[in-house]
Amino acid sequence: MIKIDVNTKKQLIELYQKKGIGLEGNITKLIEREDDEDFEEYLKECESKDAEKRKKRLEMTKKIQKQNQELTSLNDENQRILTELQDTLENVEQSKTAFELQNKELNEWKTTNIRLTEELRVEMIRAEQAKLEAEAAKQNAENDLDLLQKRNQTELISTIVKVALYVIVGVGVITTGVYVFTLIVGKDTQVISAAWSNIFGILLTNAFSIVGTIMGIKYATNQSE
């Protein structure tokens, strides 16, 4: 135990009474009381005051620890919110990039579609023009073929008529020549005259028959057209 002299006790008591400063901690338990009521009262007040201070410090420590825990929890929550916010920002950025890419692809598709539509329209116009030109060419070819057929038919008919007339005229000339020759030589012309008349009749009949047939064919051809 610690012994303290009378003067020191008085100084400690006066210091406590004037400035409120007393002994603290476990040292108060190690000092001998020596049946000094004033000093014992002083020690009790120091112990009580020290206990109160300890209690306040303990309460303050608990309060600070609680606040620290709350601050730690709040910091963790803030960190979680910041992480979620960062993830959200990254997702928004990725969505923005994907949207811009889709928008770019959509614009390219629209441009390609417009170009293909225009090319298709041009090709349809060209096809229609080619169709009209083909129909015109077909019509011209049919007209040319019709004209060629008509011309060929006309030429053929003309050739047939000419040949038939040449044959008829030739046979008539020959028959007439033979008849004239018979008259000149003075022989019997009765048989020759009858033959000559019959031949001329046949020739005229054939000539009219040929011409009629040709005219009928030409008329039938014109009607069929």
LUMPANU-927370 format. One record per residue: x, y, z of N, C-alpha, C in turn; residue in three letters; residue number from 1. Coordinates in pm, whole numbers, plus 50000, padded with zeros to 5 digits. Layout:
LUMPANU-927370
PT     n_u     n_v     n_w    ca_u    ca_v    ca_w     c_u     c_v     c_w   lumfi   vexnu
PT       X       Y       Z       X       Y       Z       X       Y       Z     ala     NUM
...
***
This chain:
LUMPANU-927370
PT     n_u     n_v     n_w    ca_u    ca_v    ca_w     c_u     c_v     c_w   lumfi   vexnu
PT   50084   49881   50000   50000   50000   50000   50088   50124   50000     met       1
PT   50034   50237   49953   50110   50361   49943   50068   50453   50058     ile       2
PT   50172   50501   50128   50146   50596   50236   50174   50737   50190     lys       3
PT   50088   50828   50227   50101   50968   50187   50102   51051   50315     ile       4
PT   50195   51149   50319   50204   51231   50439   50090   51331   50445     asp       5
PT   50080   51399   50554   49966   51490   50579   49968   51607   50484     val       6
PT   50086   51665   50462   50093   51783   50372   50050   51748   50230     asn       7
PT   50092   51631   50182   50054   51590   50046   49904   51570   50037     thr       8
PT   49847   51510   50145   49703   51492   50146   49630   51625   50137     lys       9
PT   49680   51721   50217   49616   51853   50214   49628   51917   50076     lys      10
PT   49744   51903   50013   49763   51961   49880   49671   51896   49778     gln      11
PT   49654   51765   49787   49565   51694   49695   49420   51738   49714     leu      12
PT   49382   51754   49844   49245   51796   49871   49222   51938   49822     ile      13
PT   49317   52028   49845   49304   52166   49800   49300   52174   49646     glu      14
PT   49382   52095   49580   49382   52093   49432   49247   52047   49378     leu      15
PT   49189   51950   49447   49058   51900   49402   48951   52004   49425     tyr      16
PT   48957   52071   49542   48855   52170   49576   48865   52295   49490     gln      17
PT   48984   52337   49456   49002   52460   49379   48988   52437   49228     lys      18
PT   49050   52332   49177   49053   52312   49032   48978   52186   48986     lys      19
PT   48926   52110   49077   48848   51992   49040   48933   51880   48983     gly      20
PT   49062   51879   49015   49151   51775   48965   49181   51680   49079     ile      21
PT   49149   51552   49058   49175   51453   49160   49245   51331   49102     gly      22
PT   49274   51237   49191   49341   51116   49147   49245   51030   49065     leu      23
PT   49303   50960   48969   49222   50875   48882   49287   50738   48870     glu      24
PT   49204   50643   48837   49253   50509   48812   49263   50425   48938     gly      25
PT   49336   50316   48927   49347   50219   49036   49439   50265   49148     asn      26
PT   49507   50378   49125   49597   50427   49230   49524   50461   49359     ile      27
PT   49396   50500   49348   49317   50533   49467   49295   50411   49555     thr      28
PT   49301   50292   49494   49281   50171   49572   49410   50127   49644     lys      29
PT   49523   50185   49603   49652   50147   49662   49697   50242   49775     leu      30
PT   49624   50351   49797   49662   50449   49900   49596   50411   50032     ile      31
PT   49676   50418   50141   49624   50389   50274   49537   50504   50324     glu      32
PT   49425   50468   50387   49331   50569   50433   49374   50627   50569     arg      33
PT   49425   50544   50657   49477   50587   50788   49372   50663   50869     glu      34
PT   49251   50625   50861   49142   50683   50939   49134   50834   50926     asp      35
PT   49171   50885   50811   49158   51028   50783   49028   51047   50706     asp      36
PT   48928   51102   50778   48795   51111   50717   48796   51204   50596     glu      37
PT   48867   51318   50605   48868   51412   50492   48935   51348   50369     asp      38
PT   49048   51283   50396   49118   51223   50282   49041   51103   50226     phe      39
PT   48975   51028   50320   48894   50916   50274   48777   50965   50190     glu      40
PT   48714   51076   50233   48606   51135   50153   48657   51180   50018     glu      41
PT   48779   51237   50021   48844   51281   49895   48863   51162   49801     tyr      42
PT   48915   51051   49857   48939   50932   49773   48807   50876   49717     leu      43
PT   48702   50875   49803   48573   50825   49756   48520   50910   49641     lys      44
PT   48534   51044   49658   48488   51133   49548   48572   51112   49423     glu      45
PT   48704   51094   49443   48789   51068   49325   48748   50937   49257     cys      46
PT   48724   50832   49340   48682   50706   49282   48548   50718   49211     glu      47
PT   48454   50791   49276   48322   50809   49214   48334   50887   49084     ser      48
PT   48413   50994   49092   48431   51074   48971   48503   50995   48863     lys      49
PT   48602   50915   48904   48673   50832   48807   48580   50727   48746     asp      50
PT   48495   50668   48833   48399   50569   48780   48302   50633   48680     ala      51
PT   48259   50756   48717   48167   50827   48626   48237   50858   48494     glu      52
PT   48363   50900   48505   48438   50929   48382   48458   50802   48299     lys      53
PT   48490   50691   48370   48507   50565   48300   48377   50525   48229     arg      54
PT   48266   50545   48303   48135   50511   48246   48108   50596   48122     lys      55
PT   48138   50727   48134   48116   50815   48019   48206   50778   47903     lys      56
PT   48335   50745   47939   48426   50706   47832   48380   50577   47765     arg      57
PT   48328   50483   47851   48277   50358   47795   48158   50383   47705     leu      58
PT   48065   50469   47753   47949   50502   47671   47992   50572   47541     glu      59
PT   48091   50662   47555   48141   50732   47436   48208   50633   47340     met      60
PT   48283   50538   47401   48350   50438   47316   48247   50352   47242     thr      61
PT   48141   50309   47319   48035   50230   47254   47965   50311   47145     lys      62
PT   47941   50438   47178   47875   50524   47079   47961   50540   46955     lys      63
PT   48091   50559   46979   48182   50575   46865   48190   50446   46783     ile      64
PT   48196   50332   46857   48198   50204   46787   48071   50183   46705     gln      65
PT   47956   50220   46767   47830   50207   46694   47828   50296   46571     lys      66
PT   47877   50420   46592   47884   50510   46478   47979   50458   46372     gln      67
PT   48091   50400   46420   48185   50342   46324   48121   50226   46247     asn      68
PT   48045   50143   46322   47975   50034   46254   47873   50088   46153     gln      69
PT   47799   50191   46197   47702   50252   46104   47773   50312   45983     glu      70
PT   47887   50378   46011   47963   50436   45900   48017   50327   45808     leu      71
PT   48062   50215   45872   48111   50104   45791   48000   50045   45704     thr      72
PT   47882   50027   45770   47767   49975   45693   47727   50071   45583     ser      73
PT   47726   50201   45620   47691   50301   45519   47793   50304   45407     leu      74
PT   47921   50287   45445   48025   50285   45343   48008   50163   45252     asn      75
PT   47976   50047   45316   47953   49926   45236   47832   49945   45143     asp      76
PT   47726   50006   45199   47608   50031   45117   47639   50127   45003     glu      77
PT   47717   50230   45035   47758   50325   44929   47843   50257   44824     asn      78
PT   47931   50167   44872   48015   50095   44778   47930   50005   44689     gln      79
PT   47829   49938   44753   47739   49852   44674   47662   49935   44572     arg      80
PT   47612   50052   44617   47537   50139   44526   47626   50187   44413     ile      81
PT   47752   50223   44449   47845   50267   44344   47874   50155   44245     leu      82
PT   47888   50033   44297   47912   49918   44208   47793   49895   44115     thr      83
PT   47672   49899   44175   47551   49882   44093   47539   49994   43991     glu      84
PT   47573   50117   44036   47567   50230   43943   47666   50213   43829     leu      85
PT   47786   50164   43864   47887   50141   43761   47842   50034   43663     gln      86
PT   47782   49925   43720   47729   49820   43633   47617   49872   43544     asp      87
PT   47531   49957   43604   47421   50015   43526   47474   50104   43414     thr      88
PT   47577   50183   43447   47636   50270   43345   47699   50187   43233     leu      89
PT   47767   50077   43272   47826   49990   43170   47718   49926   43083     glu      90
PT   47606   49881   43149   47496   49823   43072   47434   49926   42978     asn      91
PT   47419   50050   43029   47363   50156   42945   47455   50185   42827     val      92
PT   47586   50185   42853   47682   50210   42746   47678   50097   42642     glu      93
PT   47670   49973   42693   47660   49859   42601   47531   49864   42521     gln      94
PT   47421   49901   42590   47292   49912   42519   47299   50024   42416     ser      95
PT   47364   50135   42453   47378   50246   42359   47459   50202   42237     lys      96
PT   47570   50129   42263   47652   50082   42151   47574   49985   42062     thr      97
PT   47500   49892   42128   47419   49796   42051   47311   49868   41971     ala      98
PT   47248   49969   42033   47144   50045   41963   47203   50120   41844     phe      99
PT   47319   50184   41865   47383   50255   41755   47420   50159   41643     glu     100
PT   47468   50037   41680   47503   49939   41578   47379   49893   41502     leu     101
PT   47269   49865   41577   47145   49824   41512   47091   49936   41424     gln     102
PT   47100   50061   41475   47053   50174   41395   47135   50190   41269     asn     103
PT   47267   50168   41280   47353   50176   41163   47317   50067   41062     lys     104
PT   47297   49943   41112   47259   49833   41024   47124   49859   40960     glu     105
PT   47029   49918   41039   46897   49948   40985   46907   50053   40874     leu     106
PT   46991   50155   40897   47008   50258   40794   47071   50199   40669     asn     107
PT   47171   50111   40689   47233   50046   40573   47131   49960   40499     glu     108
PT   47046   49887   40575   46944   49804   40512   46844   49889   40435     trp     109
PT   46804   50004   40496   46711   50094   40426   46774   50146   40298     lys     110
PT   46903   50186   40307   46970   50237   40188   46979   50130   40080     thr     111
PT   47015   50008   40121   47022   49897   40024   46886   49867   39965     thr     112
PT   46782   49869   40049   46647   49840   40002   46601   49945   39903     asn     113
PT   46631   50073   39934   46594   50181   39841   46667   50164   39709     ile     114
PT   46797   50130   39718   46876   50113   39595   46823   49996   39513     arg     115
PT   46794   49884   39581   46741   49767   39509   46604   49796   39450     leu     116
PT   46522   49871   39525   46389   49907   39473   46403   49994   39348     thr     117
PT   46495   50089   39353   46516   50176   39236   46569   50094   39118     glu     118
PT   46665   50004   39147   46717   49920   39039   46607   49830   38982     glu     119
PT   46521   49777   39070   46411   49693   39023   46315   49773   38938     leu     120
PT   46287   49897   38980   46197   49982   38901   46257   50011   38764     arg     121
PT   46388   50040   38762   46454   50067   38634   46450   49943   38545     val     122
PT   46477   49824   38608   46475   49701   38530   46336   49671   38478     glu     123
PT   46232   49701   38559   46094   49680   38513   46061   49770   38396     met     124
PT   46109   49896   38405   46087   49989   38293   46159   49938   38168     ile     125
PT   46283   49892   38187   46357   49838   38073   46289   49714   38016     arg     126
PT   46240   49628   38106   46171   49507   38059   46044   49543   37982     ala     127
PT   45971   49645   38033   45850   49688   37963   45884   49746   37827     glu     128
PT   45993   49827   37825   46037   49882   37696   46080   49771   37601     gln     129
PT   46154   49672   37657   46198   49561   37573   46078   49481   37522     ala     130
PT   45975   49467   37608   45855   49396   37566   45786   49469   37452     lys     131
PT   45774   49603   37471   45711   49683   37365   45791   49676   37235     leu     132
PT   45925   49685   37251   46009   49675   37131   45996   49537   37066     glu     133
PT   45988   49432   37150   45973   49296   37094   45839   49282   37023     ala     134
PT   45733   49338   37087   45602   49331   37021   45602   49410   36891     glu     135
PT   45669   49529   36894   45677   49608   36771   45756   49534   36663     ala     136
PT   45869   49471   36710   45950   49396   36614   45871   49276   36559     ala     137
PT   45793   49212   36649   45711   49100   36605   45607   49146   36503     lys     138
PT   45543   49261   36535   45443   49315   36444   45506   49351   36310     gln     139
PT   45625   49414   36317   45694   49449   36192   45731   49324   36113     asn     140
PT   45778   49221   36189   45814   49097   36121   45692   49032   36057     ala     141
PT   45579   49033   36132   45457   48977   36075   45412   49056   35952     glu     142
PT   45424   49190   35965   45387   49273   35850   45478   49246   35730     asn     143
PT   45610   49237   35762   45705   49209   35653   45678   49072   35593     asp     144
PT   45648   48973   35682   45620   48839   35632   45493   48838   35548     leu     145
PT   45391   48915   35597   45266   48922   35521   45290   48986   35384     asp     146
PT   45369   49096   35387   45399   49162   35259   45479   49069   35168     leu     147
PT   45574   48995   35231   45655   48904   35151   45568   48792   35092     leu     148
PT   45475   48740   35176   45387   48635   35126   45298   48688   35014     gln     149
PT   45244   48809   35036   45160   48867   34932   45240   48891   34804     lys     150
PT   45362   48943   34825   45446   48967   34707   45480   48837   34636     arg     151
PT   45512   48734   34717   45542   48605   34657   45420   48547   34585     asn     152
PT   45304   48563   34653   45182   48514   34590   45154   48589   34459     gln     153
PT   45173   48722   34466   45151   48802   34345   45248   48763   34235     thr     154
PT   45375   48747   34276   45475   48707   34176   45443   48568   34120     glu     155
PT   45402   48476   34209   45370   48341   34163   45250   48341   34067     leu     156
PT   45146   48420   34107   45027   48428   34021   45063   48490   33887     ile     157
PT   45145   48598   33895   45187   48663   33771   45266   48568   33682     ser     158
PT   45355   48490   33746   45435   48394   33669   45346   48288   33606     thr     159
PT   45248   48237   33687   45158   48134   33632   45077   48189   33516     ile     160
PT   45026   48311   33535   44946   48372   33427   45031   48390   33302     val     161
PT   45155   48441   33323   45243   48463   33207   45274   48331   33137     lys     162
PT   45309   48229   33217   45341   48100   33155   45220   48044   33081     val     163
PT   45102   48053   33145   44981   48001   33081   44952   48076   32951     ala     164
PT   44967   48211   32957   44942   48290   32837   45045   48258   32728     leu     165
PT   45171   48242   32774   45275   48207   32675   45243   48073   32609     tyr     166
PT   45201   47977   32693   45168   47845   32637   45051   47855   32541     val     167
PT   44946   47927   32587   44826   47941   32502   44860   48012   32370     ile     168
PT   44935   48124   32386   44973   48199   32264   45062   48114   32174     val     169
PT   45156   48041   32237   45246   47958   32158   45172   47849   32081     gly     170
PT   45081   47783   32156   45003   47677   32089   44916   47737   31980     val     171
PT   44857   47854   32007   44774   47919   31906   44855   47958   31783     gly     172
PT   44974   48015   31810   45060   48056   31697   45101   47934   31615     val     173
PT   45139   47828   31686   45182   47707   31613   45066   47649   31532     ile     174
PT   44951   47641   31596   44834   47585   31526   44796   47671   31406     thr     175
PT   44799   47804   31429   44766   47895   31317   44871   47883   31206     thr     176
PT   44995   47870   31242   45100   47854   31141   45082   47729   31058     gly     177
PT   45048   47619   31128   45024   47494   31056   44905   47509   30962     val     178
PT   44800   47575   31011   44681   47596   30930   44711   47682   30807     tyr     179
PT   44789   47790   30831   44826   47878   30717   44914   47801   30620     val     180
PT   45005   47722   30673   45092   47645   30585   45011   47547   30500     phe     181
PT   44909   47491   30559   44824   47397   30482   44749   47469   30371     thr     182
PT   44704   47590   30404   44635   47669   30303   44731   47704   30188     leu     183
PT   44852   47732   30221   44947   47774   30118   44981   47656   30024     ile     184
PT   45000   47542   30084   45038   47427   30001   44919   47373   29922     val     185
PT   44797   47414   29958   44679   47380   29882   44624   47244   29911     gly     186
PT   44650   47187   30019   44594   47059   30054   44458   47078   30120     lys     187
PT   44392   46962   30153   44259   46967   30212   44271   47028   30351     asp     188
PT   44197   47135   30372   44206   47210   30500   44087   47187   30589     thr     189
PT   43997   47100   30550   43875   47084   30631   43908   47022   30765     gln     190
PT   43992   46922   30762   44030   46857   30890   44114   46951   30975     val     191
PT   44208   47021   30908   44294   47116   30982   44212   47227   31040     ile     192
PT   44111   47273   30964   44027   47384   31013   43949   47340   31134     ser     193
PT   43895   47219   31133   43820   47170   31248   43912   47154   31370     ala     194
PT   44030   47100   31345   44126   47082   31454   44170   47216   31512     ala     195
PT   44189   47311   31416   44233   47444   31462   44126   47509   31549     trp     196
PT   43999   47495   31507   43888   47554   31585   43877   47486   31721     ser     197
PT   43890   47354   31721   43883   47283   31850   43996   47323   31946     asn     198
PT   44117   47334   31889   44233   47370   31974   44215   47510   32032     ile     199
PT   44171   47605   31943   44150   47741   31994   44043   47745   32102     phe     200
PT   43938   47665   32082   43833   47659   32185   43887   47605   32317     gly     201
PT   43965   47500   32303   44025   47442   32426   44118   47541   32494     ile     202
PT   44200   47611   32412   44295   47708   32469   44224   47820   32540     leu     203
PT   44118   47872   32475   44043   47981   32540   43978   47934   32669     leu     204
PT   43921   47810   32660   43857   47755   32782   43958   47739   32894     thr     205
PT   44075   47686   32862   44179   47669   32964   44230   47802   33018     asn     206
PT   44241   47901   32923   44288   48033   32966   44191   48094   33067     ala     207
PT   44059   48090   33033   43960   48145   33126   43957   48065   33257     phe     208
PT   43974   47933   33244   43975   47849   33365   44092   47883   33455     ser     209
PT   44211   47902   33395   44330   47936   33474   44312   48071   33542     ile     210
PT   44265   48170   33464   44247   48304   33520   44142   48303   33630     val     211
PT   44032   48231   33606   43927   48222   33709   43977   48155   33836     gly     212
PT   44052   48047   33818   44107   47977   33935   44201   48067   34015     thr     213
PT   44289   48139   33944   44384   48228   34011   44311   48340   34083     ile     214
PT   44209   48399   34019   44133   48506   34082   44058   48454   34205     met     215
PT   44005   48333   34194   43936   48274   34310   44029   48251   34426     gly     216
PT   44150   48199   34397   44249   48178   34505   44287   48310   34569     ile     217
PT   44309   48413   34488   44348   48544   34540   44236   48602   34625     lys     218
PT   44112   48587   34581   43998   48638   34657   43984   48564   34790     tyr     219
PT   44000   48431   34784   43990   48353   34909   44102   48390   35008     ala     220
PT   44220   48416   34954   44332   48457   35040   44305   48590   35106     thr     221
PT   44253   48686   35032   44220   48818   35089   44112   48808   35194     asn     222
PT   44013   48720   35174   43906   48704   35271   43957   48641   35402     gln     223
PT   44049   48545   35387   44103   48479   35508   44185   48574   35591     ser     224
PT   44247   48675   35531   44324   48773   35604   44236   48867   35682     glu     225
***
